[in-house]
Amino acid sequence: MTWLVARLSLAVFLICSSLAPAASAKWKYWRTGNSEDSSAVPRTGFALMGGGAKQEAAFQFLCARTNGGDFLILRAQTEEAYAESVNKEMFAMCPLNSVATIVFDDRENADDSKVVEIIDHAETIFIAGGDQSNYVRFWQDTPVQNALNRHIAAGKPIGGSSAGLAVLGEFSFSSMIDTIPSPEALADPYGNKVTLSRDFLRVPLLADVITDTHFAKRDRMGRLLVFMARILADGWAKEVRSIAVEENVAVLLEADGTAKVTGGGAAYFLEAKKAPEICRRKQPLRFAGISVRRVADGGAFNVKAWAGASGDSYVLATHSGKVTVAGSSHGIY
C-alpha cells in the first residue's frame, strides 16, 4: 500500500488507541481513530481484489460504503508494525471513525467473545492477503464465521485481497497443503494439493462461484479449470462459475449484481454447465465448454445475469494436460 504513504501527513489529527486482548489470548488488536464505536449506516458493496499494492480504487470503494463508520481489517500471523502502519495509512486516506486490525494466531482466537463483538460493531470488513488456509483453519465452524456471515446478511460492505478474496466465494481453493501450479493440477485433478472447501462465507451474489487471484501473472487458468471440474465431478454443484482477478485489479460489485473492473489488467468471468469428460486421480483432466468473458479496466459485468457487453469472450477446454482456446484473438490471457 505504498500509494498511501505520501498522504500520512494528513493524519496529524489522529487519535490512536490500542485495545489489548486478555492476557491468555493470542490475538492482537490495534485501533486508529475514535475509540468509541460509530453509529454510521453503511451501504452494501463487495471489493474483490486480486492482490498487489495498487488497489486504491478498491479501497476508496469500500471507504465510501463505510459512510464514515468503523473499518475493520482481519489478518492472520502478521507483524505488529505492519498492521499498525496499514491502520494509519487507511485512516489518512478515508473519512472514517476508526480503522482497526485484528491479527489471529490460532483457532482458539475465534472463540473469544471480544473478537466477535468487534466484528459485529464494524461497518466494513476487509480480509487481508496472506495464506487462505489460515482463515479456513482458524474461522470455519466458529463464532467468527457466524459473525462474518451476520455482517454479510446485514448488507454491510466486505472485501478481500489475494487470500482474502479466495475465501469470499461459496467455493474456495483452501491451500491446506500448499499452493499448486497449473501443470501439476491439470495432470492429476485429485492430487493431494488440490484442496477445496465450501460453505464458509455466504455472499448470495457469489453462490456457485469460486474465486482466484494473481491470475495471469501466476498462470492460474489451468488450475482454476481443475477446481471447477472438481466441484462438478464431486457433485457440489450442477453448474459452476468463477471470478478470477489479476494482480492490481479489482472487481467492484454492487448489491444489484453490477460489477466494474478497475486496475491495470483484467478480470475473468468463467462458467461451466457440463461435468468434465475425465476427472480422475492421476489422469489428465479432460474438460470442455467452459465459457469465459475477459473484462479489462473500466469494463462492466453483471453477476446476476452472468453477462456483459465489455471485453471479449471465448471458450476453453483441457486435454492432455493443456488448456486450449477458440474464438478469441487475445488468447487465454
N, C-alpha and C positions, 0 to 999 in steps of 0.2 A: 504493500500500500504506500509506496514511496511517493505517489502522486498527491498525498495529503500533507507531507512534511512541511512544505512551504507555507501551509495555512495555519500552522500551530501558533503563530504569533497572534492570531485572532482569539486565542483561548486564554488570555490573561485574566479573564473573569471566572475561571474555573473554580468550582467548589468541589474539592476532592474528598472522598470518604472511602474507607475500606472496612468492609464488614467481614470479619474472620469467622469461620465456622467453629463449631465446638472443638475442643482440644483433641477429642478422639476421632474426628472426621479428617479425611484426607483431601477432600475437595477444597478448592480455593475460590475466593470471590473478591473482585475489585469493582468499585463503582466510581465513576467520574460524573460530577454534576450534582444535582439536588439529591440529598439523602432521603427526602420524602417522596413517596410514590405519586405518580401523575394520575389525574382523572381524565386524561385525554381519550377521545373516541377515535380509534384508528380505522383505516379503510383497507379492505381486502386487497391483497396482491401477493404474487409469488415471484421471487427472483431466482432463476435457475442459471447458475453461474458455472462456467466450465473450468474455473481455476485461472491462475495467473494474477499479476499485480495490477493490471489495467482494467479495473471494474468500477470506475467512478459512476458511470451512468446507472449501474445496477444499485449501488449504494444510495444514490440520490433518489431512485425509485422507491426503495424501502424507507428512506428517511421521510419522503413526502407522505407516505401512507401511515407512518408512525404518528403524524399530526402533533408533533411537539411532546410526545409521551416518552416512555422508557424503552430503550433499545437494549436487548439482551443478546450477548454472544455466548454460544456454547462451544466448548473445546474439550479436547482430551490430551493430557500429558504435554502441556505447553509450558515453555519457560515463563517465569513471572514477569520479567522485564518486557518481554514481547507483548504479553497480554495487556499490561498496563499502558504501553505505548499506543497500542491499537485503540484502546478506550479513548485516550486523549485525542488522537487523530480524528476519530469518528465524531467526537463531541465538537471539535473545532469545525468540522465540515457541515454539521447539521444543526438546525434549531431544535434541540432535544431537551427534555427534562433531565435525562441521565443516559449514560452508556455504561453498561456493566458486563462483566465476563465471569462465567463460571468455568473452571477447569476441573474436569473429572479425572480421578486417578484409578478408580476401580468400580466394580459393580455395586458395592455397598453404598457408594455415594448416592445412588439413585433411590435409595430407601429413606433418605433424610428428608423429613417434612419441611425443613427450611429451604432446601433446594426446590421442592415442589412449590412452595409459597412464592419464591422469587420468580419462577417460571409463570405461575398463574397471574402475577401482577404486571408482567411485561406486556407492552403494546405490540412490539415487534420482536421476533426471534430470528437470529441468524446462526446457522450451523456452519462452523468453520471447516477449512480443509484439514488434511492430515491422513488418518487411516480409518476408513469407514468400519473396519472390523471392531474397532474400539466402541463406536456408537452402538453397533448391534449387540456386542457383548455386554456393555455397561447398561444399556437402556431397555432393550426389548423385554417385555413382560415385567415391567417395573412401574412404580408410580410416576417416574419421569416420562415414560412412554405415554401413559394416560394423560399427563399434564400437557404434553405436546399435542396430543390429539384433541384435547379440550380447546386449546389455543386455536387450532385449525378450524374446528367446528364452530367456534365463536366468530369466525370471519376475520380474525386478526392476520396481519401480514407475516409471512415467513419466507426465508431464503436460505440458500446453501451454496457453497462453492466447493468444487472438487469433491472431496469425501462427503461434504455436507449436502451436495446435490445428489450424490449417489444413493442416499437413503430417503429421498423425498418421494420417489415413485412407489407404486404398490409393490413392485418387484425391484430387487437390487442385487448387484454383484457385491457380496459381503466381504470378499477378500479374506476369508477366515484363515487360510494357509499362507497365501501370498498373492500378489498380482499375477496375471498371466498374459503373455503376448499372443497376438492373433494366430500365428502359425501353430503354436502349441495347442491352442483351444480348437482350432479347425481340425487338427489331426486326431483329437480324442475329446469329443464333447463331454465325456463323463470322467475326464481326468480329475485327480483329487484337488486340483487348484480351482476347478470350476465350481465355486460355492455360491449358491444363490439363496436369498431369503425373501420373505414376503410378509405382508400384513403388519408392517412396522409402523409407518405413518399413513394416515388415511386422508389424502387430499383428493376429493372427488374428481377434480379435473385430471388427475394423474392415475385414475383407475385403469388397470390393464396396461400400465406403462412401466418400462424400465428405462433408467437414465444412464448416460455415460458422459465422461468428461475428458479434458485434454485430448480431444478426439483425433483429429487428423494428425497432429504433431506426434502422437504416440502410436499411430497406425492401429486404431482400435476397432475398425469396421468389422474385421473378421471375427473377433471375439464377441462383439455385440450380436452378430448374427447367431453365434453359438448360444448365447444367453437366451435369445428369442426362441430359438429352436428347442432348447431345453424346456422352457416354460410351456410350450405347446406339447412336446412329447411327453412331459410328465403330468399333463392334464391339469395344470394350474389355470389355464385359460383356453378358450376356444379360438380367440384372436388375440394378438399381442401387438402393442405399439411401443415405440421408443422415441425418446428425445435425447439426442447426442449433441453435446455443445463443445465447440472448440475452445482452446485456451484464450483468455482475454475476451471472450464473447459471453453474452448473457441472453437468455430468453426471459422477457419481462411479461408475465402472464397476469391478465386481469380476471376478475370474477366471472365475466361473461364468456370466457374462453378465448378471447382475442389475445394474441401474443405478438410482441415486437422483438426483433433481433437487433442487438446492439453490439458493437465492437468490431475489431479488425479481422473478421473471419466469418464463419458460418455456423449455423445450427442445422441439424438433420432430423427430419421427422419421418420415421420408418413405420411400416405397418405390414404384418403378415397374417393372412387369413387362413392359410392351409398349413397343416402339420408337415414337418420335414419328411423327405422320402427315406433318408437314412440318418438316424441319430442314435448311435450305439457306441458302447465302450470300445475304445481302441480302433475305431473305424472313422475315416474322414467324413465330415458332415456333408450330406447332400440335401440341399435346401434351395427352393426356387420360389419365385413370385413375390419377393419382398419389395414393396414399393417404397421409394424414397423421394422426399421433397427437400431439396437443399436450399436454405434461405440465408442470404447474406445480410450484412449490416444495413439496417433501415427497412428490411423486408418484414412481412407480416404473415401470420398463420393463425388459423382458428382450431384449437384443440378439441372443441366440442363437435364441430363439423368434420374435423380432421381433413382440412382442405385449405388451400391458399393459392393466390394468384402470383405471389412473389417467387422468385428463384426458378430453379429447373427441376424437372422430375426424371427419374429413371427407375429401372427395375434391376434388382440384384439376384444372383444365385451363387451357390457354392458347389464346387465339385473338385475332388482330388486335392483338397487342402487349399484351394484358391478361391478368391471371390471374382466373379465376372460381372460385367455391367453392360447394359444395352440401352440405347435411346438417349444418350447424353454426350455432347461434345466436350463436357468438362471432366469426364471420368468419375471415379468414385468420390474424390475429394475436390 
